[in-house]
């Protein structure tokens, strides 16, 4: 990027992306076991690139008056690199389509802790206390049993409504 940063001494000799770089080198035609010096130099280049990009995105967030770095800040940081910008757009589009696909298949089964779609609300435990005979005690409040048309209770309610008229 604009200025070269020296890696801190505590990270010297430590490789952050060794396995990924070895695999990438092999994918691009290098030996299965590349020279350690090659991997070390590439690791430094990749690490410096990431650090520079994060610093640039952080500066963009600070100038915008935000304390947190957002995706748009990273887009701003790599705006001059057409390949990286295109790849980021592609990955963000893919992420959105995957999120939409998950929403279509999400049935809500097995979710505990959400009540009526509210965030952070804990669902009340629906446990029936049982006595020694195994019978369940009556619960307080209304039960959420769907009534079928033609139930005895429906007929009783209809009769009560007719009597009031």
N, C-alpha and C positions, 0 to 999 in steps of 0.2 A: 504494500500500500504506500503510504506517503513516507513513513519513517521506519527505519529498521529497529526493532526492539531486541535487546539481548535477553536471552532466557535466564531466569533466576538460577543461581548456583544450586539450589536445592533440587532442581529438576534435571540437572546435568547428568547425563548417562541414563536417565529414566526414559523409556520409550512409551508414548501414549497410545500409538496406533500400530504397533508392531505387526500383529496378526493380520489386520486389515490391509496394511501396505504390502506384506508378503503375498497375500492373495491377489491384490491388484496388480502387482508386478508380474506374477505368474499368468494372470489373465491377459496381460498385454505382451506376453511372449518371453518373459525373463525365465531364468532357471527356477526350479521348484524351491531351491534354497539359495536366495540371493545373498550377495555379500553383506555382512553386517553393517559396513560403512555406508552402503547404498541406502539401507533401511533407516539408519540413523539420520542421514542427511535429509531424506524425504520426510521423516517424522518431524524434524526441526522446521522444515518448510511448511508442512501442514499445520503444525502447532502455531507457528508465527502467523499464518494466514487467519486461523480461527481467532487468535488473540486480537489481531488488527481489526477484523470484522466486528468483533464484539465491542471493542473500544469505540469504533466509529458509530455503531448502532447506539451505544450508551451516550455518546455525545449528542446524537440526533434526538434522543429522548430527553436529555437535559435541556437542549435548546428549545424543545417543544413544551417544556415545563412539566414533564412527567418524571416520576421517580422510578417507574417500571419501564423496561424495554419491551416494546411490542413488535409484532411481525412486520409492521410497516417501517419500523426503524431499521430492521435488517434489509428490507427491500431497498430502502434509501441507501444503505451502506454499500450494497452491491449493484447499484443502478448502472454503473459504467461497464459492468461485466455482462455482456449480452447472454452468454452461455449460462452463467449462474442464474441470471434473472429468469431466463426461460425455464430452467430446471425447477426453480422455486415456484413459478406459476403453475407448472405441470404438477408438482407435488401437492400444492395447495388445492388445486382442482380435484385431484385424485382423493385427497383427504375429505373434501366436502362431499364427493359422490359416495364414498364409503360410509360417511356419517349418515347420509340420507338413506342409503340402502339398509343400514342397521336400524334406523327408525321404522322402516316399513315392516321389518320382521320382528321388532320388539313387541312382545305380547305382555310384558310386565310380570310374567310368571317368575316366582322365586325372589321377587324384590321385597325386602323387609326394610322397614324404616321410612317408607314413603306412604303418605296417606293422601289420597285424592290429588296426587301430582305435586303436592307441596314440597319445597326443598327443606331439608333439615328437620322435618317433623318426624318424630318417632311414632310408628304405628302402635296403637294400643294392643297389648297381647290379648288374643282371643282364646282364652283358656277357660274351660268349664271345670269348676271344682267338682270332684266326684266324692261321694260318700262311700262307706264300706260296701254297699250293695252294688256299686258300680253305676248308680243312676246319677245323672248330672243335675246339679242344683240350677234353679232358674236364674238367668242372668238379668241384671238390671238394665233398663233401657230397651229400645226397640231392637228386634231381631231383623236381620237383613235377608229374610227368606222371600223369594219371589213367589207371588201367588199366581196360581194357574186359573184361567177363566173357568168358572163353574164350580169353584171351591165352595164349601159349606159356608165359610166366613163371608164370601162375596154375596151369597144369597141372603144371609142374615142382614148384611149392610143394606142391600137393595130393599128388603122388607122394611127396615127401619126408616129408610129415606121415603118410602111410599107412605108410611104411617104419619110422617111429619107433614106431608102435603095435604 
